[in-house]
């Protein structure tokens, strides 16, 4: 995914949008660039650690028979995060239904 920080800053300015505490125009562009840089660096460090972790675990434990590749670790983490999001959505929906149900009972009584 590619973001052009300057066009986002210009679009915000055209649509009368703003970022609280940041002036429109060039300061918004600099702010968005710094935020995207921080996010990219953090993501790159995380992926680098995940990619190298299986090699270190294999070297420390000495277990050669169980080979877990970096790709497998990324897939497992992705599936775990997706499962957590789906569970959270189900819990929110269940609580929302309970909220609606309690309102309808109050109005009927």
C-alpha positions as a Markdown table, in Angstrom:
| # | Residue | x | y | z |
|---|---|---|---|---|
| 1 | Unk | 0.0 | 0.0 | 0.0 |
| 2 | Unk | 1.4 | 3.4 | -0.9 |
| 3 | Unk | 0.5 | 6.7 | 0.7 |
| 4 | Unk | 1.5 | 10.0 | -0.8 |
| 5 | Unk | 1.7 | 12.2 | 2.3 |
| 6 | Unk | 1.5 | 15.5 | 0.3 |
| 7 | Unk | -1.8 | 14.5 | -1.4 |
| 8 | Unk | -3.3 | 13.4 | 1.9 |
| 9 | Unk | -2.4 | 16.8 | 3.4 |
| 10 | Unk | -3.8 | 18.6 | 0.4 |
| 11 | Unk | -7.0 | 16.5 | 0.5 |
| 12 | Unk | -7.5 | 17.3 | 4.2 |
| 13 | Unk | -7.1 | 21.0 | 3.5 |
| 14 | Unk | -9.5 | 20.9 | 0.6 |
| 15 | Unk | -12.2 | 19.1 | 2.6 |
| 16 | Unk | -11.7 | 21.4 | 5.6 |
| 17 | Unk | -10.3 | 18.6 | 7.6 |
| 18 | Unk | -7.4 | 18.9 | 10.1 |
| 19 | Unk | -5.3 | 17.1 | 12.6 |
| 20 | Unk | -5.7 | 18.6 | 16.0 |
| 21 | Unk | -2.5 | 20.6 | 17.0 |
| 22 | Unk | -1.0 | 20.5 | 13.4 |
| 23 | Unk | -1.3 | 23.4 | 11.0 |
| 24 | Unk | -2.7 | 22.7 | 7.6 |
| 25 | Unk | -0.4 | 22.4 | 4.6 |
| 26 | Unk | 3.3 | 21.6 | 4.9 |
| 27 | Unk | 3.3 | 20.9 | 8.6 |
| 28 | Unk | 0.6 | 18.3 | 8.1 |
| 29 | Unk | 2.7 | 16.7 | 5.3 |
| 30 | Unk | 5.7 | 16.6 | 7.7 |
| 31 | Unk | 3.6 | 15.1 | 10.5 |
| 32 | Unk | 2.1 | 12.4 | 8.3 |
| 33 | Unk | 5.6 | 11.6 | 6.9 |
| 34 | Unk | 7.0 | 11.2 | 10.4 |
| 35 | Unk | 4.0 | 9.0 | 11.6 |
| 36 | Unk | 4.3 | 6.7 | 8.5 |
| 37 | Unk | 8.1 | 6.4 | 9.0 |
| 38 | Unk | 7.6 | 5.4 | 12.7 |
| 39 | Unk | 4.9 | 2.8 | 11.7 |
| 40 | Unk | 7.1 | 1.4 | 8.9 |
| 41 | Unk | 10.2 | 1.1 | 11.1 |
| 42 | Unk | 8.2 | -0.6 | 13.9 |
| 43 | Unk | 6.7 | -3.0 | 11.4 |
| 44 | Unk | 10.0 | -3.7 | 9.7 |
| 45 | Unk | 11.7 | -4.4 | 13.1 |
| 46 | Unk | 8.9 | -6.8 | 14.1 |
| 47 | Unk | 9.0 | -8.7 | 10.8 |
| 48 | Unk | 12.8 | -8.9 | 11.0 |
| 49 | Unk | 12.6 | -10.3 | 14.5 |
| 50 | Unk | 9.9 | -12.8 | 13.4 |
| 51 | Unk | 12.1 | -13.8 | 10.4 |
| 52 | Unk | 15.2 | -14.5 | 12.5 |
| 53 | Unk | 13.6 | -15.9 | 15.6 |
| 54 | Unk | 13.3 | -19.5 | 14.4 |
| 55 | Unk | 17.0 | -19.7 | 13.6 |
| 56 | Unk | 17.9 | -18.4 | 17.1 |
| 57 | Unk | 15.4 | -20.8 | 18.8 |
| 58 | Unk | 16.9 | -23.7 | 16.8 |
| 59 | Unk | 20.5 | -22.7 | 17.8 |
| 60 | Unk | 19.6 | -22.3 | 21.5 |
| 61 | Unk | 17.5 | -25.4 | 21.9 |
| 62 | Unk | 19.5 | -27.6 | 19.6 |
| 63 | Unk | 16.3 | -29.3 | 18.3 |
| 64 | Unk | 16.9 | -29.9 | 14.6 |
| 65 | Unk | 13.9 | -32.2 | 13.9 |
| 66 | Unk | 11.2 | -29.5 | 14.4 |
| 67 | Unk | 11.8 | -26.9 | 11.7 |
| 68 | Unk | 9.5 | -23.9 | 11.9 |
| 69 | Unk | 10.1 | -21.5 | 9.1 |
| 70 | Unk | 9.6 | -17.7 | 9.4 |
| 71 | Unk | 6.7 | -17.9 | 6.9 |
| 72 | Unk | 4.9 | -20.4 | 9.1 |
| 73 | Unk | 5.4 | -18.1 | 12.1 |
| 74 | Unk | 3.9 | -15.2 | 10.2 |
| 75 | Unk | 1.0 | -17.3 | 9.1 |
| 76 | Unk | 0.3 | -18.5 | 12.6 |
| 77 | Unk | 0.5 | -14.9 | 14.0 |
| 78 | Unk | -1.8 | -13.6 | 11.2 |
| 79 | Unk | -4.4 | -16.4 | 11.8 |
| 80 | Unk | -4.2 | -15.7 | 15.6 |
| 81 | Unk | -4.8 | -12.0 | 15.1 |
| 82 | Unk | -7.7 | -12.6 | 12.7 |
| 83 | Unk | -9.3 | -15.1 | 15.1 |
| 84 | Unk | -9.0 | -12.5 | 17.9 |
| 85 | Unk | -10.7 | -9.8 | 15.8 |
| 86 | Unk | -13.5 | -12.2 | 14.9 |
| 87 | Unk | -14.0 | -13.2 | 18.6 |
| 88 | Unk | -14.0 | -9.5 | 19.6 |
| 89 | Unk | -16.6 | -8.7 | 16.9 |
| 90 | Unk | -18.8 | -11.6 | 18.1 |
| 91 | Unk | -18.6 | -10.4 | 21.7 |
| 92 | Unk | -19.4 | -6.8 | 20.7 |
| 93 | Unk | -22.4 | -8.0 | 18.7 |
| 94 | Unk | -23.6 | -10.2 | 21.6 |
| 95 | Unk | -23.4 | -7.3 | 24.0 |
| 96 | Unk | -25.2 | -5.1 | 21.5 |
| 97 | Unk | -28.0 | -7.5 | 21.1 |
| 98 | Unk | -28.3 | -7.7 | 24.9 |
| 99 | Unk | -28.5 | -3.9 | 25.0 |
| 100 | Unk | -31.3 | -3.8 | 22.4 |
| 101 | Unk | -33.1 | -6.6 | 24.2 |
| 102 | Unk | -33.0 | -4.8 | 27.6 |
| 103 | Unk | -34.4 | -1.6 | 26.0 |
| 104 | Unk | -37.3 | -3.4 | 24.4 |
| 105 | Unk | -38.2 | -5.0 | 27.7 |
| 106 | Unk | -38.2 | -1.7 | 29.5 |
| 107 | Unk | -40.5 | -0.1 | 27.0 |
| 108 | Unk | -43.0 | -3.0 | 27.1 |
| 109 | Unk | -43.3 | -3.0 | 30.9 |
